Amino acid sequence: MKPVIQFLILAFGFYLTSCEDVIVVDDLETAPPRLVVDASINWLKGTSGNEQRIILTTTTGYYEETFPVVSGASVSVTNASGTVFDFFEISDTGEYVCTDFEPLLGETYTLTMLVDGETYTATETMMATPDIEDTIEQNNEGGMAGDEVEITYYYQDDSTQDNYYLIGVTSNRVAFPQYEVEDDENSQGNLMPEYYSHEDLEAGDLLNLELYGISRRYHDYLKKVLVASGADGSPWPTIPSAARGNIINQTDSENYVFGYFRLCQVSTRDYTVQ
């Protein structure tokens, strides 16, 4: 029986290898480009917040490594009392900068952009954020399997209102900052803990922790973005879809834009792994 078994194994192996095929991916169809707006007004605690920037690009082909910039646009932000803050482009880079912005907590601001003959607007409120507390705890046996360096840091939620947060962690062990969103629905007024762990963290590694106060609408928008991108940690990600922000094309509603106009106070703290 042994020769027969050996023959069957060899025949099955040959069958598997003969089934291998080279898949050639044809050129993908590229949809017409759409405007992409990075309009994040971030007021870092302890600073004046007077210098802000807005970046305009467009969508592009799947295999392209860079995004086309949008030059020659008119960009401004107006506060509730009618003061206009103009954003001027830096030499055909698609980056529009304002150096005299005046951030005010609870103030409502309106973004207005004129791009290629079309007018885009958005309205949002500047949201406050608590401080990241001084106490940061480190557990060298953290993570799901107990084999990762895990840190815990805290911030105090305001019990007088519903709050929504964007949490960011930047590490030299990860190529891009990692983000998640939180709310205080089940922890109103509590000292809120946040956890971060990574299997490759070592003593001497520097972590930058960021805490943004955000609106409920932006919180809901970001949840959709994180879920669609698979960055929410869920084992059952949803089918990717286009998440619409709060920026409206007033000239042609069918020519919608990607991106969001937000205004956030930001608390940051650095932590060196022990």
N, C-alpha and C positions, 0 to 999 in steps of 0.2 A: 504493500500500500504506500510505502514511503515515496517511490518514484512517481506514483500518480499524484500524491499531494504536492511534491516539488514541481511537477509539471503544471498543476493547477495554479500554484502560487506564481510561477513564472508567466503563465498565460495571462493571469489577472493583472500582474504588474505591467505587462506589455500593453494590455488593453487601456490601463489608466494613462500610461505615458502617451499612447497613440491618440488619446482624447484631448490632449493639450492643444490649444489653438491660440494663435496670436490675435488679439483684439485690436483693431485699428479704429481709433476715435476720429471720426470725420470732423471737419470744422463745425463748430457750434454756431447756431444762429444768434446774432447779437441784436437785442432790442434797441430801439432808438434811445440815445442817452437822456437821462433825467438829471435834474439838478440835485446835488447832495449838499446839505447845509449843516455845518458844525457850528452852531451858535450857542456855545456854552459859556455863559457869564459866571465865572467862579470868583467869589470874594473870599480870599484866604484870610482867616482871622489874624488880627495883628497888623494888617496892611491896609493901605488906603483903598485898594481895589480900583484905582483910577485907570490902569492899563488893562484893556480887554481886547480880544481878537475873535473874529469870525472867519471861518474858512469855507470857501466855495469851490466845489469840484463837480464832476459829473460821473455817472456810472460809466462802465466801460466793459470790454470783452472779458470773458472768464479767464483767459490765459495772459491778459495784460498784467504787467507788474507795477504800473503806476496809474494814477487817476488823473485825467486831464483837469487842469485848473481852469477856473472861470474868472476872467479878467474884465475890467471895464464896468463893473457893476456899481450901482449906487446903494450904499448900505448905511442905515441909521437906526438908532434906538431912541424912543421918546418916553419920558416918564409921565406920571399922571398930571403933573402941573404944566406940561407942555415944553419942558426943556429937551432940546434935541442934541443927541450925542452922535456925531458923524464918525464913521469908520472909513479910513482911507487905505487904499491898497498899497502894499509894499511891492513896487516894481514888478508887476506882471507875475506875481506868485500865487494869486488867489487868496492871499491872507490880507484881511482888512482889519486895521488896528485903530483903536480909540485910546487916547492918552489922558482924557479928562472926564472919564466916566464917573458918575456919582452913585454908588450903591447905597440903597436904603432898605432895611428890612421891612417887609410888608408892603413895599411900594409896587405898583403895577406898571409894567413897561410894555411898549409895543415896538416890535421889530418891523421895519419896512425895507424892502429890497426891490430895486428895479434892475432886472436882468433880461437882456435881449428883448426889450420892449414889453416885458410882462412884469406885473407888480405882485409881490408876495408879502403877506403880513402874518404876524403871530403876536399873541398877547400872553404874558405870564407874570407871576408875582415872585419877588425875591424872598426866598425862604430861609429861615434861621436854622442853625444847627447847634447842638451842645458841644462841649469840649470832650475830647478823648481823655479819660481820667489818667492820672499819673501811674496808677497801679497796673502793671502788666505782668501776668504770670506765665511761666514757662514750664511745660511738662515734656520731658524727654522720652516718655513712653506713651505718647498720645496717638491720635489718628484712629481709624477704624480697627486696625490690627495691633495697635499698641507699639508700633515700631517707627513712629515718626515724631519729630520735634513739633510740638503744638504750643501755640501761645494763645492766651486769653486776655482780651482788653475790654474796657467798659466805657459806657457813656450814660448819662442820666436823662431819661425821657421826661418831657414836660407833661405833667398830669392834667393841665388845663385845656389841652386840645389834642386832636388826632394828629399823629406825626408819621412821616414817611421818610425813609433814609436810603441813600446809595452808599454802599460800603466798597472801598477799593483797597487792594493790597498790591504793592509793587515789590518784587523780589528779584535778586540777581539770578535765581534758579529758574525763573520762568520768563519767556520771551516778552510777554505782554502783561500789563496789569490785570488782575482778576477782580471782577465786580459781582456784587449781588445786591438785591434790594430787600428792605425790611419795612415792617410797619409795627405799630404798638397796639394792635387790636387786642391782643391777649396779654399785654404787659404794660398797660397804661400807668405812667408815673414810676415805673421800676428802674432800677439800675440795670441797664441792658448789657449782657455779655456778647462778645463776638469772638469767634474761634478761627484760627488759621493754622494749618499744618501742611507740611510737605516732607516727603521721604528723604529728600536730598539736602535739607537744611543742615548747616554745620555751624559750629561756634565761629563768630566773627561775621556771619552773613548779616546784611543790613536789610531790614524791612521798613517800607514806608507805608503807614496806615493813613487812610483818608476817610472822612465822614462828611457826607453832604446832606443837608436838609433839602428835600425835594417836595414838589406838589404831588397830590394824589394822582392827578392825570399823568404826570411824568412817570410816577411809580408804576402805574398800570401799563404804560407804553413800554417801559424797560423790561417788565416781566415778559411781555410778548416777544421782545427782541431776544432776550436771554434764552427763552424756551425754544424759539425758532432756530437759534444758532447752536443749540445743544450745550450751551454754557451754564445751564441751571443745575447740572449734576443729576438730572433725571435719567433713569435707565430706559425710559420710553419717550424719547423726544418726538415732538409733533412734526408734521410736514412743514418745511420752511415756507413762509409766506411773507408778503410785503407788509411791514408795520408802518402805518401812517402816523406821522407826528402832528404837531399843532400848527405847522406853517401852511397857509392856504394861498393858492394861486388865485388872485382876485380877477385876473384877466381871462384865464382859461382853466376851469376847474378840472378838466380832463388831463391837463398837463401837471399832474401832482408832483410834489417834491418829497425827497427822502430827508429825514433829519428832524431836529427838534430845537426849539428856542427855549432855553431854561436859564434860570437865575438862582444861584445857590451860594449860601455861605458855606465855607469849608473849614473843617478842623483837621489838622494833620499832626502826626507824631512819628518819629523814627524810633526803631527798636533794633538793637544789636543782639543777635542770638548769642546766648551764653554757653 
